[in-house]
Amino acid sequence: MPEARCEPRLETDLASAGLLWGLFPAPRSAAVDPSFSLDPTYEQPFMKDVLRRFPEQSAFLWPQAPFESATDDLGKSSRRWVDFLFAPPDDRPVVFEIDGSQHGRAASVDRERDDALAELQITTLRANGAKSLASDGPLFASISRAGQPAVNHAVVDAVRGPIDATRAVYGIIEAVAVGLLRPGRAWRVLADCGSEATLLATLDACAALDHVWSTGVMPATIELVGVRERTWANPFVSVTTSESADEATVVVEWAPAWAPIEQPDDAAGVVVVRGVPLPVHAGWDVELSSERRPRESGAFPSDVEGHFFATEALEVLARLCFGVDAFRSGQVNAIRQILSGEDACVLLPTGHGKTLVYQVALLLRPGLTLVVAPIVALIDDQQKRFVAEGIDRVAAVQAARTDDPKEGDVLYGSIASGNAMICLLSPERMQIERFREQLRHVAERRLVSLAVVDETHCVSEWGHDFRTSYLRLGRNIRELCKGDDDVPPPLLSLTGTASPGVLRDVLGELKIDGNRPGALQQPESFDRANLHYGIVACSEEQEFETLRQVILEDIPAALGVDGRDLAELRGADTVSGIVFVPWTRSTHGTEAVARAVKKFFEDARLPVPGVGTYSGRNPHADGDRFDSAWASQKAETAEKFKTNKLNILVATKAFGMGIDKPNIRWTVHLGIPSSIEAFAQEAGPCWAQQGSGAVHDRLCAVRSETDTVATGPSAIRSRATTRVQSSGPSG
């Protein structure tokens, strides 16, 4: 296996460091590329004055920017231009139009263009003729307001190296595309740029991708010539060629869009990679591949021990992209099924890495990946996890965002334009006509490459009750996401718990043929040895007293801590816990129980922990209508809990599924959950502390004598000498 060669993660607020201002310094030359045919009367003098008066800001000025690129409407064949597009960092783009005498006859066309840009929150500033050159005019006033902040050059240098290296590899790929570097030959590349560790790691990723798809592009070796010479060796190809090496020169630069491209003297086969620091598509961008390329199942052979031939290549990608050193049981087979273009229903124990399956798969398949999740908390959590891994082309579509018309336009526009690689949504979103139109647009003009239904047991458990949109989900996905080839994307169904009856229902509702090879994948065991379960029986009058004893006595004793440890915030070492309650309101609602939990600690003369509440509905409002203020408040509460600013969360089942918080050490249910599967699912957030195998997480249900239990009396443990009865390591 090749070693992981990547940069240490930079823990800093890059935006506050003036990162883009530092990456794109003031140009060294005031020369403008002659391909920009600026009008000599006003546009050329305006550009000259900008370079003289505002050299730093000029890096973010784009003459003759394609109008279609600014509006994300690259599908139109017309080639209209704006005079200048100015997009300084941390500010909204502005279009500058210098109107000559001819514009008086085209006023209606100008208004139409200005309105189209305004819908995308791009302001148009117009100046007539000589007014455009006025030092106190609107154009120069707009530029002057974009002052450069303080630049942290240490941050800039730390970021520039990896970016340069990645762009150098992009240049190598371009050299292959244009025929400078040929498959099957050795390559010699002159590229004096970037971090060596990132350069080699990115080449490893290209080799892994090449190996998975058997494209045969990457050579056995690449001789890299820069400040010093080094040779990259392909970890998956050992056969070398005796033919002479193909050569290419890759130049990575940070000049503005309008600067001339300078090629090295006496260099043949030069590829210049230049970034455009603007939040729009460049008009010359090549569309990403819309090829739906499944690998036939037989094209994924295994060796004599049944080892999937591409496992090591997939592990390279998982390590470089997500920091995962090795796959767990079941993950590779699930990825293999998706790459074969086949549907799959995959059951993996909670905490076993279901999300990694589609994370790796989506990076190997071009196009949009649709991820359907049951609760807003999970949608928000998944978005944050993607961004934390450096994947920010994510559209999290939920009511709190789409109810704002401007934010909704941005979200839907990112999906339709192809800017978003991943779309996170609830099943109800598939029934909203505006979203359906955007999805059809993507499927027709680009590609929906993968559809994921996360926590898919909800299809059965909720679909026949209060969320009937789940029952039409499979049909909607297949109908709305199929391309012009009339082929829908593979559907990946993921869950950590499902009884045989629920599983049959899920397969039927999502139209997954469980008889096809690989369509149904289950582990041999769902055992999670770090979890201990218990049920405490009590009278209805004693429920809150029993809850107090469980939280302050039983759980600390089981975890080897005391009550004070549950109340103190210690960052990643906080002993976090969740109290699940059956209702939002009433004496057993989130607010009432949260107050009771705080009082438990107060009466015991212990520090009072930070206790938050989370529920789907606002506990202080009547009705089921969407409440944007409550949506913001509960999202803030969830974030505080996940970032260890709260010790305990009192929540309904609207929180919990798929949440990634490694220091949740205990959960308590005030009442019996609806099923054993629901109990296991809501127990899912509990994790064992790394490196302390003797410490077990505890889960307990407080049951009154009036509760009914569908799983039979053998599941009940009554109170004896110890209040929390452990069933031992169990799944």
C-alpha positions, 0 to 999 in steps of 0.5 A, a space after each residue: 500500500 502506498 503511504 498517505 502523503 498529504 498536508 496537515 489540516 490547517 486549523 484557522 479561519 481562512 476568510 478572516 486572514 484575507 486569504 483571497 487577497 493574499 493569494 491574488 496579489 497586485 499584478 506585476 504588469 499593467 499589460 492587458 491581454 490583447 484578446 480583450 477588445 476594449 473600446 478605446 474611447 472609454 473602456 481602455 482609459 477606465 481599465 488603465 485608471 483602475 490599474 493605476 489607482 487600485 492595483 490590488 482590487 484590479 485582480 478581481 476585475 474581469 473585462 468582458 465577462 460572459 453574461 451567461 457565466 454570471 447567470 449560471 445559464 451556460 446552456 444558451 448558445 448566445 454569447 453576450 458580455 458584460 463590460 466589466 464584472 467586479 467581484 471582490 472577496 467577501 462582497 457581492 459581485 457588481 457589473 459595470 456597464 459603460 454606456 455609449 450613445 447606442 445604449 439609448 436605443 437599447 434601453 429595454 434590452 439593458 433593463 432585461 439584462 439588469 433584471 436578470 442579474 438582479 435576480 442573482 443578487 448582482 447589482 449593475 452600475 451604469 455610467 454614461 460615457 465620460 462619467 465612467 472616468 470620473 474619479 468620484 463617479 459610481 464605478 470608481 466609488 464601488 471599487 474604492 469601497 473594496 479595501 484590502 484587509 490585513 493579510 496573514 501571510 503565514 496562512 496564505 503560504 500554507 494554503 498556496 502550496 497545496 493549491 499549486 500542487 493540485 493545479 499542477 496535477 490538473 495541468 498534467 491531466 490537461 496535457 493528457 487531454 490535448 495529447 502532449 502526454 500519451 497513455 502507455 508512455 513514461 512521462 517527464 513533467 516540468 512543474 516547479 510548483 506547490 507542496 511536494 507531499 500534496 503533488 504526490 498524494 494527488 497523483 496517487 489519487 489519480 492512479 487510484 481512480 485510473 485503477 478502479 475504472 481500468 482506463 490505463 492512462 496513468 504511467 508506471 512512473 512520472 519524472 517530475 522536474 522542478 526545484 529538485 528532481 524526483 520520480 513518482 511511482 504508480 502504486 498500481 502499475 509495475 510494468 515500465 516502458 522502454 520508449 522515450 518519455 513524453 514531455 510537458 511543462 506545467 505552469 501554475 500562476 496567480 495572475 488576474 483574468 485579464 493579464 497576458 499568458 506568459 510562456 517559458 522561453 524554449 519550452 515545448 508543450 506548455 500548459 498554463 493553469 490560472 485561477 479566475 478569482 470570481 464566483 461565476 463560471 468562466 465562459 470557456 469552462 468545459 462541462 464535466 462528464 455526463 457519462 453514466 459509466 457502470 462497470 459490469 459486475 464481472 469487471 470487478 474480479 476478486 483474487 483467490 481469497 475473494 479480495 476485491 481487486 480495487 480495494 487498495 485503490 479505494 482505500 487510497 481515495 478514502 484516506 486522502 479524501 476523508 482520512 480513513 485508513 481502511 474500510 470496515 466489513 461491508 463497505 467495499 462490497 456496497 461501493 462495488 455494487 454502486 460502481 456497477 450501476 446496480 441498486 443496493 440496500 445496505 445494512 451496517 451497524 450504526 457507527 460502522 460508516 454508512 456515510 463513507 459508502 456514498 461519500 467514496 462512490 459519489 467522488 467516483 461518479 460524475 454528476 449530482 448525488 441526491 441524498 434523502 435524509 429523514 430529519 433536518 438535524 441529519 441534513 445539517 450534520 451531513 452538510 457540515 461534515 462534507 464541508 469539514 472534509 473540504 467538499 463544499 459543493 453541497 446544497 442542503 435544501 430545507 425549508 429554513 433556507 428555501 423560505 427565503 426567496 433569495 437563498 432559495 434561488 441560490 440553492 436551486 441555481 446551484 443544483 440546476 447549474 451543476 455547481 452542487 455535487 451533492 444535494 441533501 433533502 427530505 423526501 417531501 422536497 421531491 413533491 415540490 414542483 419547483 424542485 422537481 423542475 430543477 431536478 429534471 433540468 439536471 437530469 436532462 442537461 447534465 447527470 444525476 449519478 447516484 440517489 441515496 436514501 439514508 436511514 431507509 427504515 423510515 420508509 416503512 416505519 414513517 411512510 405508512 403513518 405521517 410521512 406518506 411522501 416516503 411511499 412515492 420516493 422510489 418512483 419519484 427518484 427513478 422518474 425524475 432522475 433518469 437521463 436522456 438515455 432513459 436510465 435512472 441512477 443506481 439507488 443506494 438504501 442505507 440503514 443501521 437497523 431494520 427487522 425482516 418485515 421492515 426490510 421487505 417493505 423497504 425493498 418493495 417501496 423503493 422497487 429494489 429487486 432483492 433477488 439480484 446479486 449484491 442487492 441486499 447486503 447485511 453484516 453477519 452481526 449487528 453487535 456493538 460490544 461497547 454498548 450496554 442496555 438496560 430497562 428500569 421499571 417503576 411506577 408512573 408516579 416515580 418516573 422522574 425520581 427514577 430518571 434522577 437516580 439513573 442520571 446522577 447515580 446509575 450512569 456515573 457508576 457504570 461509566 466510572 465517573 461521578 455526577 460532577 463529570 456529567 456537568 462539566 464541559 471538557 471539550 472533546 472529553 465532555 461526557 455528553 448524553 441525550 435524554 429522549 422524550 416521547 413528546 414536545 409538550 406536556 409533563 414529559 415534553 422537552 422543556 419540562 424534562 430539561 427543567 427537571 434535569 437541571 433541578 436534579 443537579 441543583 438539588 444535589 448541589 452539583 454544578 448545573 450542566 448546560 442542557 438544551 432541547 431539540 424537537 421537530 415542532 416549536 414547544 411554545 407554539 400550536 400547530 404544525 406549520 413551519 416555524 423559521 425562528 424555531 428552525 434557527 433556534 434548534 439548529 443553533 442548539 444542535 450545533 452547541 451540543 455537537 461542539 461541546 458547548 452543552 452537556 446534555 440534550 433533551 430531544 424527541 426522535 427528531 434528533 439522533 439519527 446519523 449524528 456524528 458526535 464521538 463523545 456521546 457516552 450515554 442515552 436515556 429514554 423516558 418511556 419505552 420507544 416504539 420498537 426495539 429497532 427504534 431503541 437501537 437506532 436512537 442508541 446509535 450516537 453512543 460511542 466508546 472512547 478511543 483507546 479505552 476498551 474497558 469503558 462501555 457506553 450505557 443506554 437505559 429506558 425508564 419504563 413505568 408500569 403502564 408502558 406496553 412493550 412489543 418485544 415481550 417480557 424477556 426484554 424487561 429488567 426490573 430494578 434490583 440491587 443495581 438500578 441499571 441492569 446491563 445486558 452485557 455487550 449486545 447489538 
